[in-house]
Amino acid sequence: AAPPEAFAAAASPRRPQAAGEYGSLGALDVLPIDVLAQILRLLGPADAARSTAVCRAWRLLASDNGLWAFFLRLGPDPWELVVFAETHLGAGPALHPGLYYDSSPQLSFKHVYTRRAVVPGSIIVDGGSGYCKYGWSKYAAPSGRCATFLEFGNIESPMYARLRHFLSTIYTRMQVKPSTQPIIVVLPLCHSDDTESARASRKQYRDTLYSVLFDMNVPAVCSVDQAVLALYAAKRTSGIVVNIGFNATSIVPIFQGRVMHEIGVETVGQGALKLTGFLKELMQQRNITFESLYTVRTIKEKLCYVAADYEAEKRKDTQASCEVDGEGWFTLSEERFKTAEILFQPQIGGVRAMGLHKAVSLCMDHCYISEVFGDDNWYKTVVLSGGSSCLPGLSERLEKELRELLPAHISEGIRVIPPPFGIDSAWFGAKMISNVSTFTEAWCIKKKQFRQKTRRNGPSFVNVW
Ligand SMILES: Nc1ncnc2c1ncn2[C@@H]1O[C@H](COP(=O)(O)OP(=O)(O)OP(=O)(O)O)[C@@H](O)[C@H]1O
């Protein structure tokens, strides 16, 4: 998404050519404005901010948007992500993230910088159905990963007990007290239908999650759907997210940050586990021995890819080898691309499921028919997410298949984007939100608000978060 006009214009407004245009700076009036700007850049953000207290002329000079865009660019987050987050996500989830700053042409980068600097760090927990990633929003990547089921306690226990066990385990692993900072919880893709019971299940999950966290004294909680976060990570608020999950693949239409359950979330019953299982079968057929499924998973991650054209690939020499720690070298040929081909041709792996391209095209058809938004193209961006979507060649192949399958009026302009942050796209989407200048007030619910509103409205109110 290109930066909205207001933001772009604010980044490079017409700047005064001489110091005098700001008012008198005393003896410094003789200096060219570019030299003054350079001095402020060298001073750094703290002193530049302090200098605004000197007089009106200094305030104007040191509040220049170009100066603060420069400081923002020096920060840890890539500039384009900062622009996207501040313009599209600043209003929070309740107001669908459009162009937040459109109504605010006076956007002050100094204000944005200052607010971002004081946003508290958050704990981010992405408890996937297979693997959990957790960490600190100020860090560059998740600090820990583990198999989710290990942390979930007894599967038979009630949801409250399981969530409490899970979240307590994560806090213990991170050696953090729950009461010290906000948390962002990535909501799993489940109960995705548009039925009464699915809606009730989603609501119940959120209600329980908030209760657990506030009982643990967490000061503020933000929860967002996994697919929505993956979309944000790709700097989009509308599109279709294809999440190849642990057990299943979900095709999720999202418009302005909201999952369009009413259009329909397609689910295909195969995911990462099936891919690993199929490679295991193929290796056994060739009498390749290995110690565990973990070995097969590692080989899959190192050698497998998606063929651009399956039949043509079969005629090529595709042999390649990789080393697995403690087990030596493994060599694969056709298995390298046959494994992932079951995403498009499930029957090869003996799976009765819809091919990925067919499921995505069905979803696009539904989006096209829905025609509710006066925007014909919102669903034409497809963002891949989930560990298995890191398979090389997947985005190109899916785009090619979609172009062949769909009528021109739908396929024109489609684009399939590889997972923007590899296996951690949803985690990075959460990181982007947690660093936005309005994070605490726009995205979080605090314990007091939660308790007051549940008392007043009953538990269902949390649906708006
Ligand atoms: N580079 C890669 N190539 C292929 N597969 C990969 C790669 N990296 C990770 N994976 C696979 O991704 C799977 C884990 O995916 P992920 O972490 O998205 O699961 P999850 O979050 O538990 O899934 P869900 O979306 O169902 O909650 C593992 O099977 C792993 O082998």
Ligand as a Chemical Component Dictionary entry (heavy atoms), coordinates in Angstrom:
data_LIG
# 
_chem_comp.id                   LIG 
_chem_comp.type                 NON-POLYMER 
_chem_comp.pdbx_formal_charge   0 
_chem_comp.three_letter_code    LIG 
# 
loop_
_chem_comp_atom.comp_id 
_chem_comp_atom.atom_id 
_chem_comp_atom.alt_atom_id 
_chem_comp_atom.type_symbol 
_chem_comp_atom.charge 
_chem_comp_atom.model_Cartn_x 
_chem_comp_atom.model_Cartn_y 
_chem_comp_atom.model_Cartn_z 
_chem_comp_atom.pdbx_ordinal 
LIG N1  N1  N 0 11.063 -23.190 5.036  1  
LIG C1  C1  C 0 10.071 -24.038 5.231  2  
LIG N2  N2  N 0 9.647  -24.835 4.235  3  
LIG C2  C2  C 0 8.647  -25.706 4.439  4  
LIG N3  N3  N 0 7.996  -25.870 5.592  5  
LIG C3  C3  C 0 8.377  -25.109 6.615  6  
LIG C4  C4  C 0 9.424  -24.154 6.501  7  
LIG N4  N4  N 0 9.577  -23.553 7.698  8  
LIG C5  C5  C 0 8.662  -24.092 8.525  9  
LIG N5  N5  N 0 7.953  -25.038 7.881  10 
LIG C6  C6  C 0 6.910  -25.908 8.429  11 
LIG O1  O1  O 0 5.874  -25.156 9.011  12 
LIG C7  C7  C 0 5.231  -25.971 9.993  13 
LIG C8  C8  C 0 4.876  -25.114 11.188 14 
LIG O2  O2  O 0 4.043  -24.094 10.736 15 
LIG P1  P1  P 0 3.453  -22.994 11.705 16 
LIG O3  O3  O 0 4.506  -22.545 12.659 17 
LIG O4  O4  O 0 2.804  -21.987 10.837 18 
LIG O5  O5  O 0 2.389  -23.826 12.489 19 
LIG P2  P2  P 0 1.228  -23.291 13.422 20 
LIG O6  O6  O 0 1.371  -21.820 13.654 21 
LIG O7  O7  O 0 1.213  -24.185 14.604 22 
LIG O8  O8  O 0 -0.012 -23.570 12.511 23 
LIG P3  P3  P 0 -1.531 -23.044 12.685 24 
LIG O9  O9  O 0 -1.686 -21.951 11.673 25 
LIG O10 O10 O 0 -2.351 -24.259 12.369 26 
LIG O11 O11 O 0 -1.705 -22.577 14.098 27 
LIG C9  C9  C 0 6.208  -27.079 10.344 28 
LIG O12 O12 O 0 5.700  -28.317 9.864  29 
LIG C10 C10 C 0 7.455  -26.723 9.570  30 
LIG O13 O13 O 0 8.111  -27.879 9.068  31 
# 
loop_
_chem_comp_bond.comp_id 
_chem_comp_bond.atom_id_1 
_chem_comp_bond.atom_id_2 
_chem_comp_bond.value_order 
_chem_comp_bond.pdbx_ordinal 
LIG N1  C1  SING 1  
LIG C1  N2  SING 2  
LIG C1  C4  DOUB 3  
LIG N2  C2  DOUB 4  
LIG C2  N3  SING 5  
LIG N3  C3  DOUB 6  
LIG C3  C4  SING 7  
LIG C3  N5  SING 8  
LIG C4  N4  SING 9  
LIG N4  C5  DOUB 10 
LIG C5  N5  SING 11 
LIG N5  C6  SING 12 
LIG C6  O1  SING 13 
LIG C6  C10 SING 14 
LIG O1  C7  SING 15 
LIG C7  C8  SING 16 
LIG C7  C9  SING 17 
LIG C8  O2  SING 18 
LIG O2  P1  SING 19 
LIG P1  O3  DOUB 20 
LIG P1  O4  SING 21 
LIG P1  O5  SING 22 
LIG O5  P2  SING 23 
LIG P2  O6  DOUB 24 
LIG P2  O7  SING 25 
LIG P2  O8  SING 26 
LIG O8  P3  SING 27 
LIG P3  O9  DOUB 28 
LIG P3  O10 SING 29 
LIG P3  O11 SING 30 
LIG C9  O12 SING 31 
LIG C9  C10 SING 32 
LIG C10 O13 SING 33 
# 
